[in-house]
Each structure stands twice: as structure tokens, then as C-alpha cells.
Amino acid sequence: MPRFSYIALDATGAESSGLLDAPDVRQVAALLKAQGLFPTNVSSGEGTMPGGPASLRAAGIKFSFPFLAPVRTKELAVFTRQLGTLLRAGMPLLRGLEVLGRQEKNSRFRAVIEAIAASIKSGGTLSEALRSHPRIFDRLYINMIKAGEAGGVLDTVLDRLARFQEKSLHLRGKVTAALVYPVIVLAVAVTILCGLLVFVVPKFQQIFADLLKGAPLPRLTQAVLNVSDLVRHNVLAALGLAVAVWLAFRFFRRTPAGARAVDTLLVKLPLFGDLILKAIIARFSRTLGTLLSSGVPILPALLITRDTCGNARVAAAVSAVHDRVKEGSPVARPLEATAVFPPMVTSMIEVGEHSGQLPEMLNKVADIYEDEVDHAVAGLSALIEPILILFLAGIVGTIVIALFLPIIRIVQLLT
């Protein structure tokens, strides 16, 4: 009999996980519900082997391979938008899935849609069918669909999901554009620098040795020649060290302590830290607001938001807020106590709680911070471009000056 791993919530919002042997996913869900648990993620093949993925996850080490993902976020957003439109137009869910499955160009996604349609045809619900594909449909997606099914507003929830995914894509694109440009320029600068030190500078070194006949070189020139020798004679060791450092960093980043340290450092970086924090706050607010407006209870919504915020420091803060809310506290006060969120955010959330419009206020906070991300990206691009150009020009200019100083001395000796 297949073995399934599950993550579930109890009536108080406490999270638990484990393994169950059952014929299929629906039977797992039924068993958990009989125990008073609300399943949020059920997947097959986990925990069948000691030391496998389940044990790594339990140790806090997570491995992900985005390039192996069967469905891109953009494709999922288009599917969600189209399915919501078909349902709002009055088309039955099963018929809508069959239509979208036939027109889907991604063969792997088409197979998933057909499997979901087959599950619904056999009597299952959409949320139960989605749980069979955890690599495509995350906890946020599944819980919002479940809330939509319970409230009879599945088309509305699908529209909210589509808007959420589209805004997330837009926000991610803005932040990526701001971060990728300087990385590319720095990579070009390092490539040019290595090319000069490995191929150009050694030729001049031989010329200087022949013409100066042992005369001392200018200090700047000698320094450049020393760096060139160091790079040429240790290039393989340097590459090996760089790879080892990168792998060590990746492993450290995947541990809970490492993720917390790196994510804390990221939001404190000069120039980029403020942009990253604004993007995280926008994502937190949009996720929590979308979940609450779709009917997901506050405690499960906080746990889902914690798992999808993308920053370990913020996730720890949301966990603390969840524990306080579980004890009966409102959201704003413990959120303010974490010292992670700006006062404006906590004040707006407090107003939303007092007025009974917390989901609307959270979405308003997300709108404000997404606009601020747009402005920050524009300002950052305008600031970083001249700085990087000056940096690149300074490196190349230093090497050129260092190589020309001895030439001037050679000309003086010849005259």
C-alpha cells in the first residue's frame, strides 16, 4: 500500500506532520479529518527510505531545483485566470478543466490538468485533487481553493489567486531586474580584469625586463605585476576555492540558523536592503490579505504566510505572531513587537482590525509597498549605473596607468 507524508493543522492551528499508509490521497484526507486534523499538504513517496527527503526536511535542510519545476508560475497564473473566467461564465468545473487541458501547450501541465479532471470525475473535490501535485500547487493555493469550495465562491477565489500570482510575478520581476543588473556588470568587470591580468600584463612584464635591464619598476606597476603572477599561477586553486566557498554558503544557507543569518543580513544591505524588505512586506501583506479575504481562518493563514514569505527572519516573526494570536491576542500588537515591520504597517493593520476590514487593509498595505518597490527600483537603477561604470573604468584605468608608467621611464632612458 502506498505511503503518504502529510502536514496538517488541528483546531487550534497547531501544525503536525507524519506518515500514513492509504490507497490514495482522498483516503489520507479522510483519515486525518477523522482525527480532527485539517490536511494542508499530502504527498506520496516521502519518508519511505531512512535519511531521505523527509529526514532532511525535518532537520531543517531544504533542497529545491527550480529548473526541474514542471510548471512555471506564469503558466499557473494563466491557468488560474482562465479557469476562474470559465466558471464565472457558467461553465461547470469539470468541463472547464477539460477545455483548459486540451489547449495547454506544456505537455506535463496538460497531464496534471487531465489528472485533476479525472479525480473530480471520480467524485473528488478540486482541493483534494490539487493536493496530489504539491510541486505545482502550494499550501496557499490549495487552502484558498478549499475555502472557495466551502463558501461556494470558487470563481471569485480563482480570480483573487490569479491577481495574487500576477502581482507576485510583477514584484519578483522588479526586484530581480534591480539585482541582476549590478551582478552582470560585476561579472563583466571580473572577466575583463582576469583577461588583462592573465593575457595582457605578462607580455608587458617581459618587455619591461628586457628594456629596463634590472632598473626598479614604479610601485603601482610592480603591484599589478605581482597580482598578475598570483592569478596566473593559482588560477585553478582560486577557482576551486571559489566553488568550495559557494557550496559551503549554499549548505549554510539551507540550515535554519544560516537562513536566519543570511536573510537578516540581506535586509540590512546598503542600497539593496531597503528594497528587499519592502518586497518582503508587500508579499507578506498580499498573501495574508488574499487568504483572509478568501475565507481562510487567521491561524492557518498565518502559518501559510510564514511558509511562503521567502525570508527566514520574517518567518520567525510571523511564527511569534501566530503563537500570540493563538492565545487570543490581535495581530497588530505582536507584529509590532517583532521589530521587523515598520510602524506604518502595524498601524494600518491595527486600524483594519478595529474596523473589521483587516483583509482590505492588508491588500492596501501591499499596494503601497509594491508602488514603493517600483520607485525604489527606478531610483536604484539610476544610482547604481554610474557607480558601476566608474568602478569598471577605475579598474581598467589603474591597470593601463600601471603599464604606461614604465614606458615613460624607458623613453627617458633612451633619450
N, C-alpha and C positions, 0 to 999 in steps of 0.2 A: 504494500500500500504506500502511496506517495507520502512524503513528509513535508510539511509546510512550516515555515517560520512566520511568526506574526508579531505585530506591535499593536497593542490595544490600550484603551482608556477605560477606567471604571467610572462610576457615577460621580466621584469627586474630582475627576480629571487626572488622577494619578496614572502614570504610564507603566505598562508592563510588557514583557516580551517572552517568547518561548517557542516551543516546537509542538506540533500536533500531527498525528497520523490520521488522514482522512482521504476519502475517494476524490474529492475536488475542493475548490476554493469555497463554494457555497456551503458545503458541509462544515468546513472550518469556521466560517462566519456563524453558522447556526450553533455550533458547539460553544463558541465564545459568548454569543448572546445568551445562551442558557446559563452561563456562569456570571451573567451580569456585566460583561465586558463589551466595549464598543470597538470593533476592529478598525484600525486606521491603515494598516499595511499588511498584506498577506502575500508571501511569495514562496515558490517551490524551490527545492534543491539546496536550501540553506541549512547548514548545520549537520549534513549527512556525513561529514568527514571531520575528525578532530583537527583543530588547527586551521580549518577552512575559513571562508569569508565571515561566517558568524562569529568565530572566536576573535578574529581581527577587529570586527566592529565592536565587540564587547570590550576590547582593550582600548577602544577609542581611536583606532587607526583605520582610516577610510581610504579606499583606493577607487578612483574614478577615471574613466577613459572617454572623454567627450567625443573623440573621433570615432568611437565604436557605437555611439548612440544611434539607434535605428531611425529616429525621427528628430528633425531639427525643431527648435522652438517655434520658428516661423511657420513651419508646416502644421504644427499643432494648433497655433493661433488661428490659421486659416480654416482648419477643420472645425474648430470650436465655433468660430463666427458663422460658418456655413450651416452647421447643424442647428445652431440657435435660430438662424433665419428660416430654415425649413420648418422647424417646429412652430415658430410664431406664425408662419403662413398656413398652419393647419395640417401639415403632413405628419403622419404617425412616425414615432421614433424609429421603429424597425425599417420602415420604408426609407426614411431619411438616411439611415446608416447604409442601406444597400445602394442608394444613389451615390453617396459620397465614396463608398468603396469602389464602385465601378469607374469613377472619374479620377481616382487617386493615382498619380504617376509613380510615386515611390512604392515599389513592389512590397517592401517589408511593412510599410504602414498600411498598405492595402490589405495585406494578410491579417494584420491586427484588427482593422475595422471589420473585416469579414468574420473574425473570431468573436468579436464583441456582438455582432449581429446574430451569430449562431447561438451565443449564450442567452441573449434576450429572447430569441425564438423558442428556446427550450424552457422558458419560464423565469429566467433570472432578471434582476434589475440592472440598470446601466451602471450604477456604482459598484455592484458586485462583479460585473464583467470587467470593469476598468481595473479592479484590484489584481486581476491576473496578469497585468502588464505594468509592474511598478517602475520599470526603467523609462516608461513613456509618461505615465500619469502619476504624478506625485501625490502626497497626502493632501496638499491644499486642493488640488483638482478633484480628487475623489470625495473629500469631505464636503466641498461645495456642491457637487453633483448630488450627494446623498441628502443634503439639506434642501436642495431644489426639488428632489423627488418627494420628500416628506411634506413640503409645503405646496406641491402642485404647481410650482413656478419654474420648471426646468428650463424653459426657453429664456426666461429672464436671467437665471443664474448663468446660463451659457453665454449670454451677451456680456454679463459682468466679467466672466472669466476671460472672454476674448479681449475686452478692453484692458483688463489687467495684464494679459500677456503682451498685447501691443504696446502698452506704456512701458512695461518692463524691457521689451526689446529696444524701444527708443532710448530709454535711460541707459541701458547697457551699451548701446552704440555710442552715445555721447561720451561716457566715461572711457570706453575703450579707445575712442579717437583721441581723447586728451592724453592717454597714457602711451599709446603705441607710437605716436609721432616722435617724442623725445627718445624712445628706445631705438627706433630706426636710425635716427641721426647719430646717436652714440655708437651704434653698431658700425655705421659707415665710418665714423671717426676712428674707431679702434682698428678697423680694416686698413684704412689709409695709413695710420700710424705704424702698424705692423709691416705693411708693404714697404714703407720708407726705411724702417729700421733693418729689415731683412735683406732687401734687394738694392736699395739706393745708397745708403750710408756706407756699407762696406767698400763700394767702388771708390768713394772719395777717400776712405781711410788708406787705401793703397796708394792713391795719388799723393796724399799728404806725406806719407812715409818716404816716397821717392824724391819729392821735390824739397821738403824741408830738411832732409838729411839729419834727423835727430833733434831738430830745434823743437822747443816745447810748443804745444798747441794751446790756443785760448781755453780757458776753463770751461766755457759753455760747450765748445766743440768736443773737448775731452769727455765731458759728461754724456753728451749724446752718443759718442763712440762707445763708451762703457755700457750704456743701456743697450746699444745695438748688439754688442758682443753677448751680453746677458740673454737677450731674447733669442739670438741665433743658436746659441749653444745649449739652451734649455727649453726650446720650444715644445718638445714632447712632454717634458716634465711639467711645464706650465699648463699645457692642455689637460694632462692627467689630473693635476691639482684642481683646475677649474671644474672638471667633471665631478671629481670627488666632493668638492665643496657644494656643488649644485645638488648632487644626490643626497648629501648629508642634510642640506637645507630642506629638501623635499620631504625627507623622512621626519625631520624635526617638526616641519610644518603640519604633518599629519597626526602628530600626537596632540592630546588635549592641551598640555602645557605650552607646547610650541605654537599651536594655533592661536592661543590666547596672547602669547608674547608678540607674535608677528602681526596679528590683527590690531593689537594696541599700538604697535609702532607705526602701522600704516596710517592710522587716523591722526598721528602726530607728525607726519612728514611735513617739511616745509613745502609750500606751494600746493602739493597734491593732497595732503591730509584733510584739509577742509572740504575739498571736492569729494573725496571718498566718503567722509562722514555724512555729507548731505545726501549722497546717493543711497547710503545705507538707511538713513532716516526716511527717505522717500519710499524705499522698498518696504520697510517695516510698516509704515503708516498705510500704504496701499494694500499690503497683504492683509493686515488686521482689519482694516476698514471693509475690504471686499468680503472677507469671511463673515464678519458680523452682519453686514447688510444682506448676506445670503442666508442667514438664519443659523449659522454655526454657533453653538454656545461659547461663552467667553473663555472658559478654561481650555477646551480643546483648541480654540482659535489661537490662544497664546502659545500653546505647545507647537502648533503647526508653524506659526510665525517664527518662533525660536529656531526651528529646524530649517527654515528657508531664508533667513535673513542674510546669510553669507558672511557673517563676521562673528568670531568666537566671543569677542568681548561683549558685543550686543546680545548674543545668545545667552550668555551668563546673566546679563542684566534682565532679560525677558524671563529667564527661569526664576530669578528672585521675585519679579513682579507676579508671576504665576503663583508662587507659594503664598505671597501676601493676599492676593485676590481669593485664593482658595480658603483663606482664613476669614474672609469677609470684608477685606479692605477694597476701596475703589482702585482704579487703575492709576490715576494721575499721581497720587502721593508716593507710592513705592517706585514709580517710574522716575520721579524727581529725585528720590533718594539714591538711585544708582549713579547719579552724576555723569551719565552718558549722554542724555538727551538735553538739548538746550531748553531754557526756561519757557521760551515761546511755545515749544511743542507741548510741554506738560501743561501749560496754562490753557491752551486750546483744547486739549483732551479733558481737562477738568471742567471747562465750560460745556463741552459735549456731554459729559456725564450728568451734570446738573440739569441740563436742558432735555435730556433723553435723546440726544441726537449724536451719540458717540460715533457711529459708522460714518455719518455725513461729515463730522468734524475731522475724523482721521483721513478721509479722502481729500478734504480741503487742505490739510497739512501736507499730504502727498503732492497735491497740485502745486503748492507754494514751493516745496523743496525741489520738485522737478524743474520748475522755472529757474530756481536758483542754480541748479546744476547746469542748465543751459547757459546762463550768464557766466558762471564760473569757468566753464569750458571755453567760451569765447574770450574771456579775459586772460585765461591761462595760455591759450594758443598765441595771443598777441604778445604776451610777455616772454614765453619760452623761446619762440622762434629766433629773435635777435640774440638771446643769451647763448643758444646752441650754435648759432652761426659764428659768434665771437669766440666761443670755446674751440670750435673746429679750426677757425682761422689762427687762433693763438698757438695751437699745437703745431700746425704745418709751418706757420711763420717762424716759430722757435727753431725748428729743425733747419729751415732754409737759412736763417741767420747764422746758426752754428756752423753750417757748411761753407758759408761765404767768408766768414772771418779769416780762416787760414789762407784763402785765396788772395785776400788783400795783403796779408803778410808775405806771401810768395811773390806777388808783384813788386812789393817794396824791396825784397832781396834781389830780385833780378835787375832792378834799376840801380 
